[in-house]
Amino acid sequence: MDKEFTYTHRKSKRARRLRLTVSCDGGGVLTSPFGIRASLIEKFISDKKQWIFDKIKFFKSTPRRAVRIFSPRNYLENKEKAFALVTRRIQFYNQAYDFSFNKIFIKNQKSRWGSCSRNKNLNFNYKILFLPPIHQDYIIAHELCHLKEFNHSMKFWALVGKIIPNYFEIKKELRKHELLYR
């Protein structure tokens, strides 16, 4: 990197490991559990240098208008639309699985597209609404499969592959583009 990477260090009671994000302005946020030694943080940053460089390069090469910024108002305006979409697609895909679940929640999350709780609640980020349909379907099928397999084992991926046979390519593509939806 041609200049020093600057980041904000946040300590969190909920953090279990070090986590680093790079924003479109080239800065970063490092989140860590309490009690992590400074030497471990420095090593972590050093080990991530190439990744940091690649992210900064990506943001510099991406037109500013391609990075969509969302506000709390966007969440309120789109929550119901996202709920309708997710509910419709869950009903469609669950015909193949016939899994039982409790509730569907639409949330405004920063780093997840979806999750499945031990209570069999399905949670989705409202920003799923702005993804291409193939990505929406992958996320929904992925979370549905967690109702049966609460892990990412081979059994889990076989369940996903039952209705999304090209899930690996979709997953890879989604990782490339997820930075555009913050």
N, C-alpha and C positions, 0 to 999 in steps of 0.2 A: 504494500500500500504506500502511496506517495505521501500521505500525511497520517498523523496519529488518529486513531479511531477513538472518538469520545462517546461515552455511555454513562447512563445514570444507573447507580446500584440501588436496588430495592431489596430490602430484607422482608421475608414473609413467613409468618407462622405456618402457613399452609404449604409452603414450598417443600418438596422432598429432594429436589436436585437443582442444579444450576440450569438456568434457562436464559437464552439470549435472543432478543429480537432486534432487527435492524429496520429502521423506518425509511421512508422515501427521501428524507432530508439527509440521510447518511449517518445519523446518530443512532444510538442504540439504548436498550434497556436490558440490564442484567438483573435477573431475579434469583435470589438465593435463600436457602434456609438460614436461620440465625446460627452463628457459631462457626461458619466456614472460614478457614484461614485464608488470608490475603494471597499466600503463595499458590493455593489451589485455584483461586479466581484468576490469577495471572496466567497460570498454566492453561486453564480452560480457554481464556481469550486467545492465548498464543496458538493453541491447537485449532482454534476456529478461524484463524487468519484468512485462509483461502476462502472459506465459506462467507466470511464478512466481505471480503473483496468482491466475490461473485455477486452478492446481494446488492452492494453499492453500485457495481457495474450494471446490474439489471435495472435498478431504479434510474440510473442516468440514461440508459438507452430506451426507457419506456416513456412515451409522451405523458406529460402531467395529467392530461385529461383522461388517460386510460386507468388511472388509479382512482377508484371511486371512494369517496369519503362519506360515511354515514353518520347521521346525528340521531339523538333520542327521538326527534320528531319523525324521522324515517321509520323508526321502529313502530311507533304508535300508528302511523299511516298504513303500514304494511303487515302488521301482525295477523290480522284476520285473513288477509289474502294468503299469507304463508300457511296459516292453519288449514284453510280450505284445500290448498294444494297438497300439503303433507297428508291430510286425512284421506283425500281421494286416492293418492298413490299408495298409501298403506293398505287401503281396502283392496286395491288392485293386486298388489304383490302378496298380500297375506292370503289370497286365494290359493297360492301355491304352497304356502307354509302352514297356514291354519294355527298360528301362534296366538296365545292369549296375552293381553297386556292390559294395564290399568288405564293410564291417562296419556294424552299427548300434550306436551307443553311447547310453546314457541317462546324462545328467549332471545335476548340481545347479548350474544357472547362475542368476545374478542378473538378467541383462538380455537374454537371448535365449531364444526358444522353440525354435529349431533352427538348424542350420548344415550345410553340406556342404563337406567338405575337398577339396583338389586330389587327394588319394589316393582319392577316391570313397567316403569314409566318411560316413555320415549320423549326425548328432548331434542329440539331442532332449533338451529339458528335461523332467525327470520330472513337472513341474507341468502338462504337457499333459494328464495324466490327469484333472485337475479342471476342464478347460474344457468348454464345450458341444461335442457331436460335430461340428457344422459348423466350429467353430474348429480342432478337432483335425485334421479332414480338410484344411482349407486349409493348415495348417502342414506337414502331411505331403506334400501335393501340391507345395507351394512348394519344399520341400527336394529332392524327387525331380526336379523340373524343373531344378534347379541341376546335376544330373549331365550334362545336355545343354547347357545355357546357363549358364555360370558368371558371370552378371551379371544385371542387371534390365532388359534391353533389351526391345524390342517383341516379339522372337522368344520371349524367356523368358515374357512375360505371355501370349502366344498359346498356349504350351504349358500354362500353368496354366489358362487359359480353356477348354482342350479338355475338362477334366473338372470344373472348378469355374467355370462360366460367370459366376456372380455374385461372383467373387473380390474385386472392388473394394469392394463393400459389406461383405463379410465382413472384409476387411483393415481397413477403417475402423472397424468395430464392435470388432474385437479391440484396436485401439489405445486405444479408449475404456475398455475393461475390463481391460487388462493391469495396471494399477496395483493392482487388487484381489488380485493373485496374487503376493505378494512372499515 
